[in-house]
Amino acid sequence: MRRARPPLVTVADVRAALWSLVSTAAGLGIAIAAVDGVHAATPWSVLLAACVVGVGDVLLRAPLRRLARAGGAVGALVLGLGAQVLVVWAALTFLPGITSSSWTAVLAVLVVAGVVMACGHWVLGSRDNAYVVGDLLRRARRAAGVPRAAVRGAAARAGGPDDRPPGVLVVLLDGVARPTLDHAVQAGLAPTLERWLASGTHRLESWWARVPCTTPASTLGLLHGTSEQVPAFRWWSRRLGRMVVTNRPADAAEVERAASDGRGLLADGGVAVSTMFSGDAATSLLVMSHAAEGLGPGQLFVRFFASPFVLVRAVVGTVGEMLKELYQGWQQVARGVRPRVARRGWYPALRAVTNVLLRDLNTALVAEQLVRGAPVVCVDLVDYDEIAHHAGPLRPEALRALEGLDRVVGLWEEIARGAPRRYRVVVVSDHGQSLGATFEQVLGRSFGDEVRRLMRETVPDVVPDVVPDVVPDGPAGDGGHADVESWGPANTALHALRTGRSGDGRVLVGPDRDARDDARGGVPRSSDPAARPEVATIGSGNLGMVWFCREDHRVGAGEVARRWPALVPGLLALGPVGVVVVHDDDGPVAHGRGGTHHLSSGRVTGRDPLAGYGSRARADLARVAGLEDAGDLVVLSAVEPMGRVHALEGLVGSHGGLGGAQNEALLLYPDDLALPDDEREDVDGTRMLVGAESVHHRLVSWLADLGLREGA
């Protein structure tokens, strides 16, 4: 049945337009009163100026899109800001009853008005992302034919059967464990997802994120169906003779080239937004592996950059988020919260950009793709993961980030109701996080320093097995004074902006930038083994790896014992270390303090070192130790009561190895999509999908069932 054409203008449209006019007039009025050099004779003059700003936005949007096609995202930013300044300048210069003395006064009015509107939005308790896509929301509500309250609560669209073609929106919630989402739902922090579960429109399951449960490994598996190329977040490549860093856009591109078969999750016209890899999408927006090609088509960024006061309000919100982080970090210290890490340096700014500016931009980009009718859209939201790394997975500020993400998902749901496709929304995380004091906080030395110390010893020191009291706000850890994942979006943007120089592949900012010429990141390639560092160490959460960089082969247990006799025994004597995996003639062997576990055969000698790591420990460690670029030594931290682990980097919330909730990711999917039980495996008594590759296979099967995969 053909749907009736929606009315051109509804009562809701008129109400929204009036509210926009009043709020813009109020912001302009206060700004004009506060800025020297601008004067308005009457309130009616200010109201007229607000009308001009709104009309100017409508009239300039189409030509700006055409111009931005050639200029890319940077062109859209310049054009958008220029258009805003031009419209406000015209309103303050040529309208009767208003005078302005200079361009600087006009700019000041623009900024002050944006600040006033952002603060007013916050005071009214409506701080969400709706202002970013207000026109799309109005269009969606008009197309759906129901008012806002009804849209949010309706189980089906008004007007009879939904004859729209299908579409799928895949939302990646970075770092959110299934138990964490359960906590958020019970606390009332995820009302959109809770409504889906309560109404029966969606099902929630766990899936097992295998070691290494890191963003690059899981994201590559989810989007491309393989993660064999990724043994950790960073790793030493003997083939390349250097460290590979996945938040380096050129390295991300190389990893994707090795993994892609051209038929990734987003093949056949899909769109990737803010992901590490593209999934073979036709359109890539803010995708790290495609940063050398730019941030995406410029016309798609016009809505965000050119809408009156939107960018200014986002910047104001970003500053507010930075101040909030400084306050929350101080509160942890004042209340004596433990474990904790220092939340200073660049982190407050990175959190602010990620949780406000990038989230608002992602909201606009995804909303526009839904309205355009893209068949499959995938977006990665990193807000929670960013905060949980530094605050802790279940700390209040981390759970509040989930509340904001739930609002964004609800906003996209509302927009999708008026989209040309009937979108199914699938929410999936790439891994969880586990809490614990860091390795360096426990021992007072970093993992890398301890490895290098033990390599110099001939007999290991005797170190008590008991973990001593931790330094509450101590050093960040081995090479972990800043969370390396946090710098990914910044490197993506800066890499794309380096016109004419994007091919050098450098990490431009952050702890892994090339200027740090050491074994922990950014080591340039060297064909001379003697010029390479003797050893490279990394920590990916509580998973550690050690490479002997001057050797052209994997160094086995016998050679390690002969050349560095104190290394393995010395590591195992450390309280924060639980397992060390090293290869012998029969394959990888997990060593513990009281025994060994041969991972290939399952033979255990003495006390099983994998006891306490769960039923997947043997399979996961055998797999990761067998990867081409895995370390000569693979290290797992000890797992303490309540699933606490010890990150080998400077993060109080971590992921990468085994222990706690870090491996239990979530999959929330529509009830009308099937998940056959024979695809699940038993993990510690629970049936679930195992590995990102299995989730990828299920997602692709759903796309095929909906007719969204060519040749399926």
N, C-alpha and C positions, 0 to 999 in steps of 0.2 A: 504494500500500500504506500503510495507516494505521500511523503510528509507535507503538511501544509506549509507554505512559505511563511517564515516568521515575520512579524510586523517590523516595519522599518524603525519605528520609535515606540518604546514602551514607557509606562509610568516609571519603571525602575531606571530607564535611561535618563529621563528628565530629572529624577531625584538625584542620580549620581552626578549628572552634569551640574546641577545646582550646588551640590556639596563641593564638587571640585572648584567651582567658581568662588564660592564663599571662602574655602580654605586658601586658595591662591590669593584672593583679595586680602585676606587677613595677613598672610605672610608678607605680601608686598607692602601692605599698609604699615606694619611694624618695621619692616626694613627701611622704608622711605623715611619714617620718623626717626630712625636711629642713625641713618647715614647722612653726613654733611654733604651738601652739594646737590641733593635731590629734594624737591618740594612738591607736594600735592595740595592744590587749593581746597578740594572738597573730597569727602569719601566717595562720591560718585566718580570722580576722576580715577581713583584707585580701582574701583569696580570695573570701569571701562578698560583700564590697563590689563586687568586680569582676563577680561574677555578677549583682548587682542592676543595675549599670550596663548590662550587655548586655541583660538582660531589659527594663529600662526603655526602651532604644532600640527594641526590637521592639514593645512595647506602645504607645508614644507616636507611632510613625511615622504610622499611619493618621489619628488625630485631628489631628496637626500638618498633614498634607496638606490636610485639609478646612478648617482655619483659615487656612492660607496662601493659599487660593484668593482670599480677599478682600483679603489684605494684600500681594500681589505678592512680588517678590524681597526687598524690605526687610522685609516681614512675616515671610518665611521665615527671614531672618537673625536677627531679634529672637526669634522663636519658637524657632528652633533653639538659639541660645545660651542662652535662658532654660530650655529643657528640659534641656540638659546640666547647667547649674548646679543646677537643681531635683533632678535624679536624683542627682548627686554629693552635694548637701546632704542629701538623704534618707538616702543610704547612710552618710554620715559622722555623722549625727545619731541615727538610730533603730536602727541595727543593734547588736546586743550586742557588746561588746568594743571599740567605737570611740567616741571622743568628739571633738567639735569645739567651739571656743569662739566662733566668729563666722563671718559670711558672708565676710569678707575672707580668712579662713583657708581656707574652702572654695574660693574663687576661686583662691587661691594653689596649692592642691593640684591643681586642674584644669589650670592653666598649667604647673606643674612636671611633672606626669605627661605632658602632651603633649610637652614638651621632651625628657623622658627617652625616650619612645617614638620620637620622631623621630630622636634621636641613636642609639638602639639599632638602628633600621631602617637607618641609614646605616652603622654599624659592621659590621653583618652583610652589607653589600654588596648589599642588596636595595632600593636607592633607586629605585623606580619608582612608578607611580601606582596599583598594584593595591590599596593600602590604601583608596583613595578609593571603590572600587566592589567591595569584597570580597564582599558578599552577592550582587551581580549575577554576579560571576565564579563563585561556587559554584553559583548557579542555572544558569548556562550550562553548566558542566561536568556537572552532574547531567542536564540535558536532552540534552546530547550523548552521555552514556553512556560517556564515555571519560575516563581520568585526564589530569592536566594535561600531562604529557610527551607523551602520545599526541595530545592536542588540538593541540599546537603543531606536531607533525610530520606529522599525518595529511593525506593528499591529499583525503580525502572523509570525510563523516560516517559513523559506525558505524550499522549497522542497515538497510542497503539503500538504495534510491533516495531521493533528497531530494525530497519532494513539497510542500515549503513554497512559498508564493507568492514571487515575486522581490522584491528591494529593492535599493537602491543607496546606498552611502555614498561621498560625494565629499569627499576630504580635500585642502584647499588648503594647500600648503607655501609660505608667503609668502617670496619672494625666492630660492628655491633654483634655481640654474641646472642644466641637464642635466649639464655637466661637473663641477659640484660634487657632485652625487649620485654620479657615477661615482667620484670620489675617495673619497667616504664609503664606498661599497660595497667598493672595493678595500682600504680601511683597516680593514674589519671593523666599521664604526660603524653599519651599517644591516642587521643580520642578517635582520630580517623581510622587507624589500624584496629583499634578495639571495636569500633562500629562494624567494620568488615567481618571481624571474627564473630561478634555476637549475632549478627544478622545471617551468618552462614554463607555469605558471598565469597569468602576466602578461607583457605586452610593454612595453618602454620605448622611447619616441620623444621627439624634440625637437619643439617648436613655436615659431614665431617671434612674439615679443611686439613688436608694432609700436610705433613712437614715437607717443605717449609711453608707454614701458614702465614705468608707475607702478601702484601698487596700485589707486587709484580707476578708472583707465581699464581695466585688465585685468579687475578684479573686476566692473565694470559689464558689460563685454563677455561674460564667462563666465556671469554670472547672468541678464542681461537681453538679451543678443544684440546690443547696440549700445554704442559708446563715443564717439559723435559729440559728446556734450555735454562731454567732458573733454579739454582740450588739455594739461593738466599736473596736478600735485598741487594747486596753487593757481593762480588766474588772475584777471585783472581783467575784470569783466563790464561792458561799456558799457551794456547794457540795465539792469542793476541799479545802476550807478554805484558799485560797491564791489568789493572783493576777495572772491572765493568761495574758501572753505577747506574741503576735503573731510573734514578731521577735526573739523569743526564739525557736530554732529548735524543742525541745522536745514538747513544747506547740503547735507548728504548726502541728506536727505529730499527737498529740492527737485530735486536731480540725478536721484534715482530716479523722482520723479513725471514728469519730462520724458522719461525713457527707457522707462518701463514700459508695456507693452501688456496687462498682466494675465496674460500667458502666459509668465512667466519660467521659469527652469530648475526652480524648486521649486513651481510651481503644482500644483494637484491634490493637496494634502495634504502637501507637503514641509515640512521643518524647516530653518531657518537658525540656525547657532550661531556667534556671534562674528565675523560677516561685516560688511563695510562697508555692503552693500546686501542686501535681503531675497530677491531672486529671486522675488518674489511668493509667498513661503512662507505657508502657513496658520499656522505657529507661528514666531515670531521670538524668539530668546533671545540677549541681549547684542548685538543688531544696531544699528549706529550710526544708520542712517537711520530706525529706529523707536524711538529712545531716548525721544522725547516721549511714547510710549505706555507706557513702562516697560521693564524688562529682560526681561519675559516672565512667564508664569503662575507664581505663587508656589509652587504645589505641586511644580513641577519642580525647585526649588532646595532642597527640604527634605532630600533625601538628603545633600547636601554639608554643609549648615549644621547639621543636627541629629545626624549620626552622631557617636558619642562620640570626642572628641579629633581628628577629621579636620580641622576648621578650625584648631584650635590647631597641629596638626602642619604644616599648610600654611603657617601664619604663621611658624612656626619655620624651615621650609625657605626661606621668602622672605627672612628675615633672613640665613640662611646664604648664600643666593645673592648678596645684596648685598655681604657680606664677601668672597665669592669674586671678584666683579667688581672690588672695590677692589684685591685682591691681583693679579689678572691685569692690570689697568691699570698698576699699579706695575711688574710684571714686564716689560711692553713697554718702559717707560722704562729700566729697569735693563739690559735686554739690547740697547738701542739699536735696536729694531725700527722700520723706516721703510718706507713712510709710516705715520704714525699721527696720531690726533687725541686731544685731551684727553678723558678719560673720567671727568669729575667732575660736580659739580652734581647735578641731579636724575636723571641717567642711571642710576647704580647702583640707585636705588630703582625706577625704571621697569623696568629689566631684571629685577629680582627679582620684581616683581609679575607681569610678563608670563610669565616662564619658570617660575614655581612656582605662585603662587596662581591665575592665570588658566588655566594649563595644567591644574591639578588640577580646577578648576571645569569647564572644557571637557570633560575626561575623563568626569566624572560626568554632565554634561548629555547628551553624545552616547551614552554607554552606556545611559542610561535610555531614550532615544528608540529605540535598537536593540531593547531588551527590550520596549518598547511596540509595536514593529512599524510605525514610521513608514515610508511607502513610499520616501521619498528624504530623506536627511539630508546637509547640507553644512556643514562646519566649516572655519574659517580658523585655522591655527596660525602665529602670527607670531614664534615664539621665535627661529628662526635669523635671520630678516631683521633683527630688533632688534639682535642681537649683531654680525652681519656688518657692519652700517652703521658701527659704532664700532671693531671689532677688525680687520675685513678679511674678505673672503669665504672665504678658505681658511686663516685662522688657526686654531690648535688649539681655542680656546674656541668659535668658530663651528661647527666640525665636531662638537664635542661636543654642541652643541645639537641637531644632526641625530640624534645617537645617542639622545637623550631622546625626540625625536619618533618615531623608529622604534619605541621601546618602547611608546609610546602607541598607535600604529597596530596593533602586535601585540596589545595588550590588547583593542582594539576587535574585532580579528579573532577573538580567543578568545571574547568575549562574543557575537559574531554567530553563532557555531556553535550556540548554544542559543537563538537568537532565533526568533520566530515566522515570520520571513521568511529566505529565503536571500539574504544580502546580497552583491552584487558590490562590491568596493572599488576605486574609481578615485582615483588620486593625481595631482594636477595642481598646478603652480606658476603664479604670475601673471607672473613675470619672473625674471631672474637678478640678479646684481650684478657690478660690475667694480671693480677696485682702482685707487687712484691718489691722489697728493697733491692737495689741494684747490686751487682757483683762488687763494684768499687765501694759502695757504701758499707758493705759487709766487711771487706778485707782492707780497705784503705788503699788499694792498688787496682789499676785497671786490668782487664783481661789480657790485653796486649802486653802490658808491662810484665805481668806475671809469666806469660809464655816466654818472653825474652829472658827473664831472670832464670827460669828453670832450664832453658837451653844452655845456659852457661854453667849450670851445676853438674856435678858428677854423681852426687848422692842427694836424693830429695830431702828437704827439710821435713821434720815431723810437725805437722800442723793438726790441731785438734779437730775432730769431726764436728764438734758442737759449733753451730753458727753463733758468733758473738753478737752482742748488741750492735745495732746499726747506727751509723751516723745519720741523724734525722734529716739533714738538709745538705748532705755532703756533695762531693764532686759528681759530675754527671755520668762518668763512665768512659770506657775506651772509645775515643773518637766520638763520643756521644753527647758533647756539651750542647748540641742542638739536634733535635729530631730530624734525621736526614729526609724522612718522608715529607716533612712540613715544607721543604723548599721546592717540592716538585712543581706546584702551580707557578711559582715565581720564575723558575728556570724555563718552564714552557713558554711563558709570556716573553721573557727577555730573549730567549733563543730565537723566537719568531720575529722579534723586533730588530735583530741585528742584520739588517739588510746588507747583502753582499758579503756577510761573514758567517752565515748560519751553518756552513758545512764543517766548521772545525770541531763541533761536538763538545765544547767545553761545558762543564758545570760553571755557571756564571756567578752564582751566589751560593752561600751555604758552606757547611763543613767539608763537602766533597769537591769544592772548586779546585781547578787544576793547580792553582798556586800552592796548594798544600802538597808538596812533593814528598809524600811518604807512603807507606804501605797501607794506610787506612783508607785511601780514596784518592782518585785523580792521578794515579801514577802513570806517567807517560810510557808509551810502548818503548821497549828496548830490545834489540836483537842480540845484545851482548849479555849473557847470563850474569857475568860478573858485575854488571852495572845495575842489576835488579836488587831489590832488598832481599836479605836472607830469608825473611819470614814475613808473611802477611796474615793479619788476624782481623776477623770481623765479628760483630755481634748483631744478630737479627733477633731481637728479643732475647729469650733464654736459649736460643740456638747459637752456638759459636762454631767457627771454622778456622782452621790453621792450614796455611799452604807454605811449603818450602820452595820459594819462588825460583831459585837458581837451578832446580832440578827439572829435567824435561819429561819426567815420568811421575806417576803417583808413588809417593814414598810409603812403603809398607811397614808393618809392625817391627820386623827384624831390623830394618835399617834405622828406624827411629830409636829402637832400644840400643843399638850400637853407637850411634852418633850423638844422641841426646838422652842418655840413660835416665836422667831425672825427670824428663818431661811428662810422660804419661803417669808414672806413680805420683809425681808432685802435684799434678792437676787433680788426681783422684783423692789426694789427701786434703784438698781444700774443702771447707764446709759448703760453699755455694755450688760446688760441682757435683753432679750426680752420675753422669755417664760420659765416657770417652769412647768413640768408635774409631777403630783403625783397621786397615786391611791386613790380613795375613794370607797364607797360601790357599786357605779354604774360603776366602771372601771376607766380608766385613764382620768384625767382632766387637760387641759392646762390652766394655770393661767397666766394672764397678769396684767398690772398695773390697767386697768380699767374694767376687766371682766374675764369671764371664758368660756371655750369651752369644753363640754363633748365629748370626742373623740368617744365614742361608739355610742351615740345617735345623735350627731351633734347639741345638744341644746346649744345655746349661751346665756349667761347672761351678760348684759352690753356691753362693747366694745369688739369686737371679737379680742382676742389676736393673732389669726393666720392671720389676715388681713395683707397683704404685704409679706406673705411667699409663696404664690402661691397656685394653685388648689390642689396640692398633699400634702399639709401640714397635713391635718387631717389624711389621710390614712397612711402617712409615720410615723407620731408620734404615732398613735395608734398601728401600727405594732411593732415599735422598743420598745415602753414602755411595750408591752406584751411579749417580749422575756424573756426566763427563767432567763437569767443572766443580764437583764437590771437593771440599777440603781434604787434605791428607789426614787431618784429624777432624772429627765432628764431635762437638761437645754439647751436652745438655746440662742445664742447671739442675740442682736438686729441687724437688717439689716439697714444699712445706705444708703444714696443716692448712685446711681451707683452700687448697689449690694454689697457694702463693708460690711464685717462682722468683728467680733472680736474673733480671735482664743483664746481658753482657754489654749493654749500652746504657745511656743515661736516661732511661724512661721508667717511671713507676708503674705505668700500664704498658704491657708489652705483648708481643705475639711473634711467632716464628717457629717455636719448638713444640714441646708437649707439656701439659700440666695446666690445671685450672680450666677456664672457659674459653681459652684462645682457639681451640679447634672446633668448637661447636657453633658453626655459623647458622644462619636462618634462611628459610625459603618460605615466603608468603605468596600464595598463588590463587587465582580464581577457582571456585569450586567446580566450574564446568570444564576444567582442564584435568586430564587424567594423569596420575602418577602410579604406574604399575608397581606392585609390591616386589616383583622379581628384580627390579632395578635397585632395590635397597639391600643393604648388608647389615648384619648385626654388629653393633658397636656398644660394648659394655651393657648389653641387654636391651638396647633400643635399635629399632630398625630405621635406617636412614641411608640417603645417598652418600657415597664415599668419593671424595675428590671433586675438584672443580670440573674435571672433564666429564664426570657423570651428570653434573648439573647442566653443563653445556649441551650434552646429548639430549637431556630432557627439554631444555628450552628450544632447541632446534626442532625437536619432534612436535612441540606445541605449535611452533610457527608453521610447520608442514601441515598439521591438522587444520589450521586456520586458513590454509591456502596462501601463505606468505613466503613460501620458499619455492623458487623456480626449480623445476625438474624433480620435485618431491612427490 
